[in-house]
Amino acid sequence: MDDVRASSAWVATHSSHVVVDSAGIEKVVDNMGPIPKVEWDFEGIHYFDNGPLTVQYLFVLDALNFCFWPDKDLNYDHLAAGLNAALQNDKSAFDADRLQKYTGPQLRELLKWPRPLPLEEERVRLLHEVGFELERSFDGKASNLVESCGKSAVKLVALVTRHFPGFRDHSLYKGRQVFLYKRAQIFVADLWGAFKGQAYGQFNDIGSITIMADYIVPAVLRQLGVLRYSSNLSSTIEANSEIGPGSEEEVELRACSVHAVEKMRELISMKSGKQVLSVELDLWLWASGVQSSSLQHHRTLSIYY
């Protein structure tokens, strides 16, 4: 993911509101010891049958994996567990032709959610997009999409973003294109984690994947002292005020997180002599964040995370 790394580094160099603190990175790395190993399904909420249906589940999950915060009772667990239960109840629930027909109320019913979902119309639109393009180009199966990448994470991200516009997570920042590709990369990471690096989860270049820049990871990095915010940005986040999608602040929060974790990874490898994957650091940071009740994150209405 050279585009993600390079454009994030450029943002970090030209950032006006977020600073990547090198001393903070060094302190965290010196104090962290071995990276805690976090199992992919540490909460036991995902569907897994070790076959193509798991791939279909993960692709649908990652198509919908964004923007839970407007409903204070809703979170990722509800989505993952709700889709799991729907598939356990009806193995054809995510067939490509059915994905193209879901309505907002039907998606709510699928998830057993009692009221409209945040960005519900966008979620339905993206389900339709996934169903249509899977049927048109991959015989309806996300497993065929994965098999066509030749065990390359980079090629799978490229395929996903080429065929499914809803995964094209990039922004314009100070005249430069910035690539983040959170949901496309997390599809790779979910496959790798679910299948433990084997079968549909085997990627010969898994080290190419960066962290998945979302709401949680920047807030955890700030808590750790790796990121520092301007006083205005701090006040905005602490007031729970919205930050516009594509704004300088929003792009910096996400891109500086990617760059900071790349610097952490490089420093860990240099000090320990062991290669560390960004995807492992991402899962550790994210798991720490979702278990912290005091974590305060930025708020942006976005289909990308």
Number of C-alpha atoms within 10 A of each C-alpha: 18 12 13 23 20 15 21 26 21 18 24 24 13 14 20 13 18 27 21 23 15 15 11 19 22 15 14 17 17 12 8 10 10 9 12 12 10 16 15 20 13 9 10 12 17 21 22 17 10 13 12 16 20 22 27 20 22 26 26 21 23 22 24 24 21 23 22 21 17 14 12 7 8 15 16 17 13 16 23 22 18 22 25 22 17 18 18 12 10 10 10 14 16 22 18 25 17 14 24 20 14 17 17 18 17 12 19 17 14 18 19 16 15 9 11 13 20 17 16 16 13 16 22 22 17 22 26 20 20 26 22 20 18 24 18 11 12 16 13 20 21 26 19 17 20 25 13 14 17 13 19 19 27 20 17 22 24 18 16 23 18 12 16 18 12 22 23 20 18 16 18 13 20 12 7 11 15 24 21 28 25 25 29 26 27 24 24 27 26 21 23 21 21 23 20 14 16 14 14 22 22 19 23 13 12 20 16 18 21 27 31 26 24 24 22 20 27 28 23 23 22 22 14 14 17 25 22 20 18 13 10 11 19 15 12 15 17 12 11 13 13 13 17 14 16 16 14 19 21 22 26 24 28 23 29 27 30 28 24 25 23 21 17 22 20 17 17 23 14 11 10 11 10 11 12 18 18 22 24 22 21 20 21 18 21 22 19 15 22 15 9 12 7 8 14 19 19 23 20 20 17 15 20 23 21
